[in-house]
């Protein structure tokens, strides 16, 4: 069974940096697109960034210029470099990939990012 496994969350002070990693476990063909979502406390899940197999990226306006999404050399790996973190970036961050079957999606278990003095 394929799973997306995230790592790299934690507690950081405002202005600091964190790097999130996500890798798919199990045997599966390469995802055409992978991305990161986040769910702040008491709010709905929202898109952070996506990247295609060709390297095209898309970012939420709130993170443009501060976050960078990239794909790793290993198949089905994706990273999120987060710089100049703000308290409003505090959320559970989820790795995501659309499945190869229409309508099917893969989600990671989530990793907590807390930005606080």
N, C-alpha and C positions, 0 to 999 in steps of 0.2 A: 504494500500500500504506500502510495506516495504521500509524503508530508513535507511542508515547508517549515524549516527550523530556523528561528531567528536567534541572534545573540548581539550583545553590545550595549544594551540599555544600562541605565544607572542614574545616579544623582550627580548633577553638575551645577556649578555656579553660573549665574547670568554672564554671558560673554564667552563661556567655555565651549568646548567641542566634544562631540561624541561621534563614533562611527558604528552604524548598525550593519550587521551581516545577515544574509539569508541564503540558505542552500536547500535544494530539494533532495530529500532522501528517497531511495528507491529508483527503479529504472523507468524512465519516461523520456519521450522525445523532447527536444528543446522547446521551451515556451517562446512563442512569438513576442510576447510582451510580459514584463514583470513590473511590479510597482510596490509602493508603500502607501499605506493609509494610516490614519491615527484617530483615536477617540479620546478627546479631552474629558475630564471629569464632568459628568452630568450633561454631556453633549453627544450629538450623533457622530458616527464615524465619517471621516472626510478624507478626500484624496490629498496626498502629499506630493507624490511624483511618480511618473511612469517612464519606462524605457523600453524601446522595441529591440528586436534582435539586430536591426540595422543601426542602432545607436541613437535613434530619434528620442528626444526627451520632452517631457511635459511637467510643469511645476505649478503648484498652487501659488497664487500671487503672494500669499503670506510668507512663503519660504524662498522666493526667487532671490538669487544673489547670496543666499546664506547656505542653502543645502545643495548637494550635488549627488545625483544618482548615477551609478555606473554598474556595468555587468562584469563579472569576473571571468577569468580564462576558463575555469571549470564550467561545465554545462549547468545551466539553471542556477546560477548564483547571482546575487545582486547585493549592492552595497548602498548605504545612504550616509554620506559624510555631512554632518550637521555642525556648522560653525556659527559663531555669534548667537548662541542660544539665548532665548528669552523665556521668562516665566510662562508666557502663553503657549510655549511649545510643549509644556508638560502634558503628557498623554500616554496612552498605551499605543505603541506603534505595531502595525501588522504588515507582514509581507503578503503579497497577493499575486496570483497568476491565473489568467483565464485558462480553463481546461481545453483540451483538444476536442472534446465533445461539446457541441453548442449548449450553452446554458449552465455548464458545469464550471465551478470555480474552486481554486485552492486558496486556503488561508493558513497563515501561520498561527501559532498559539498566542502571539503578542509578547512584546517586551516593554517594560515600563521605562519611560524617560521622565525624570523629574528635574526641573530647573528651578533652583531655589538658593538664596544666599546662605 
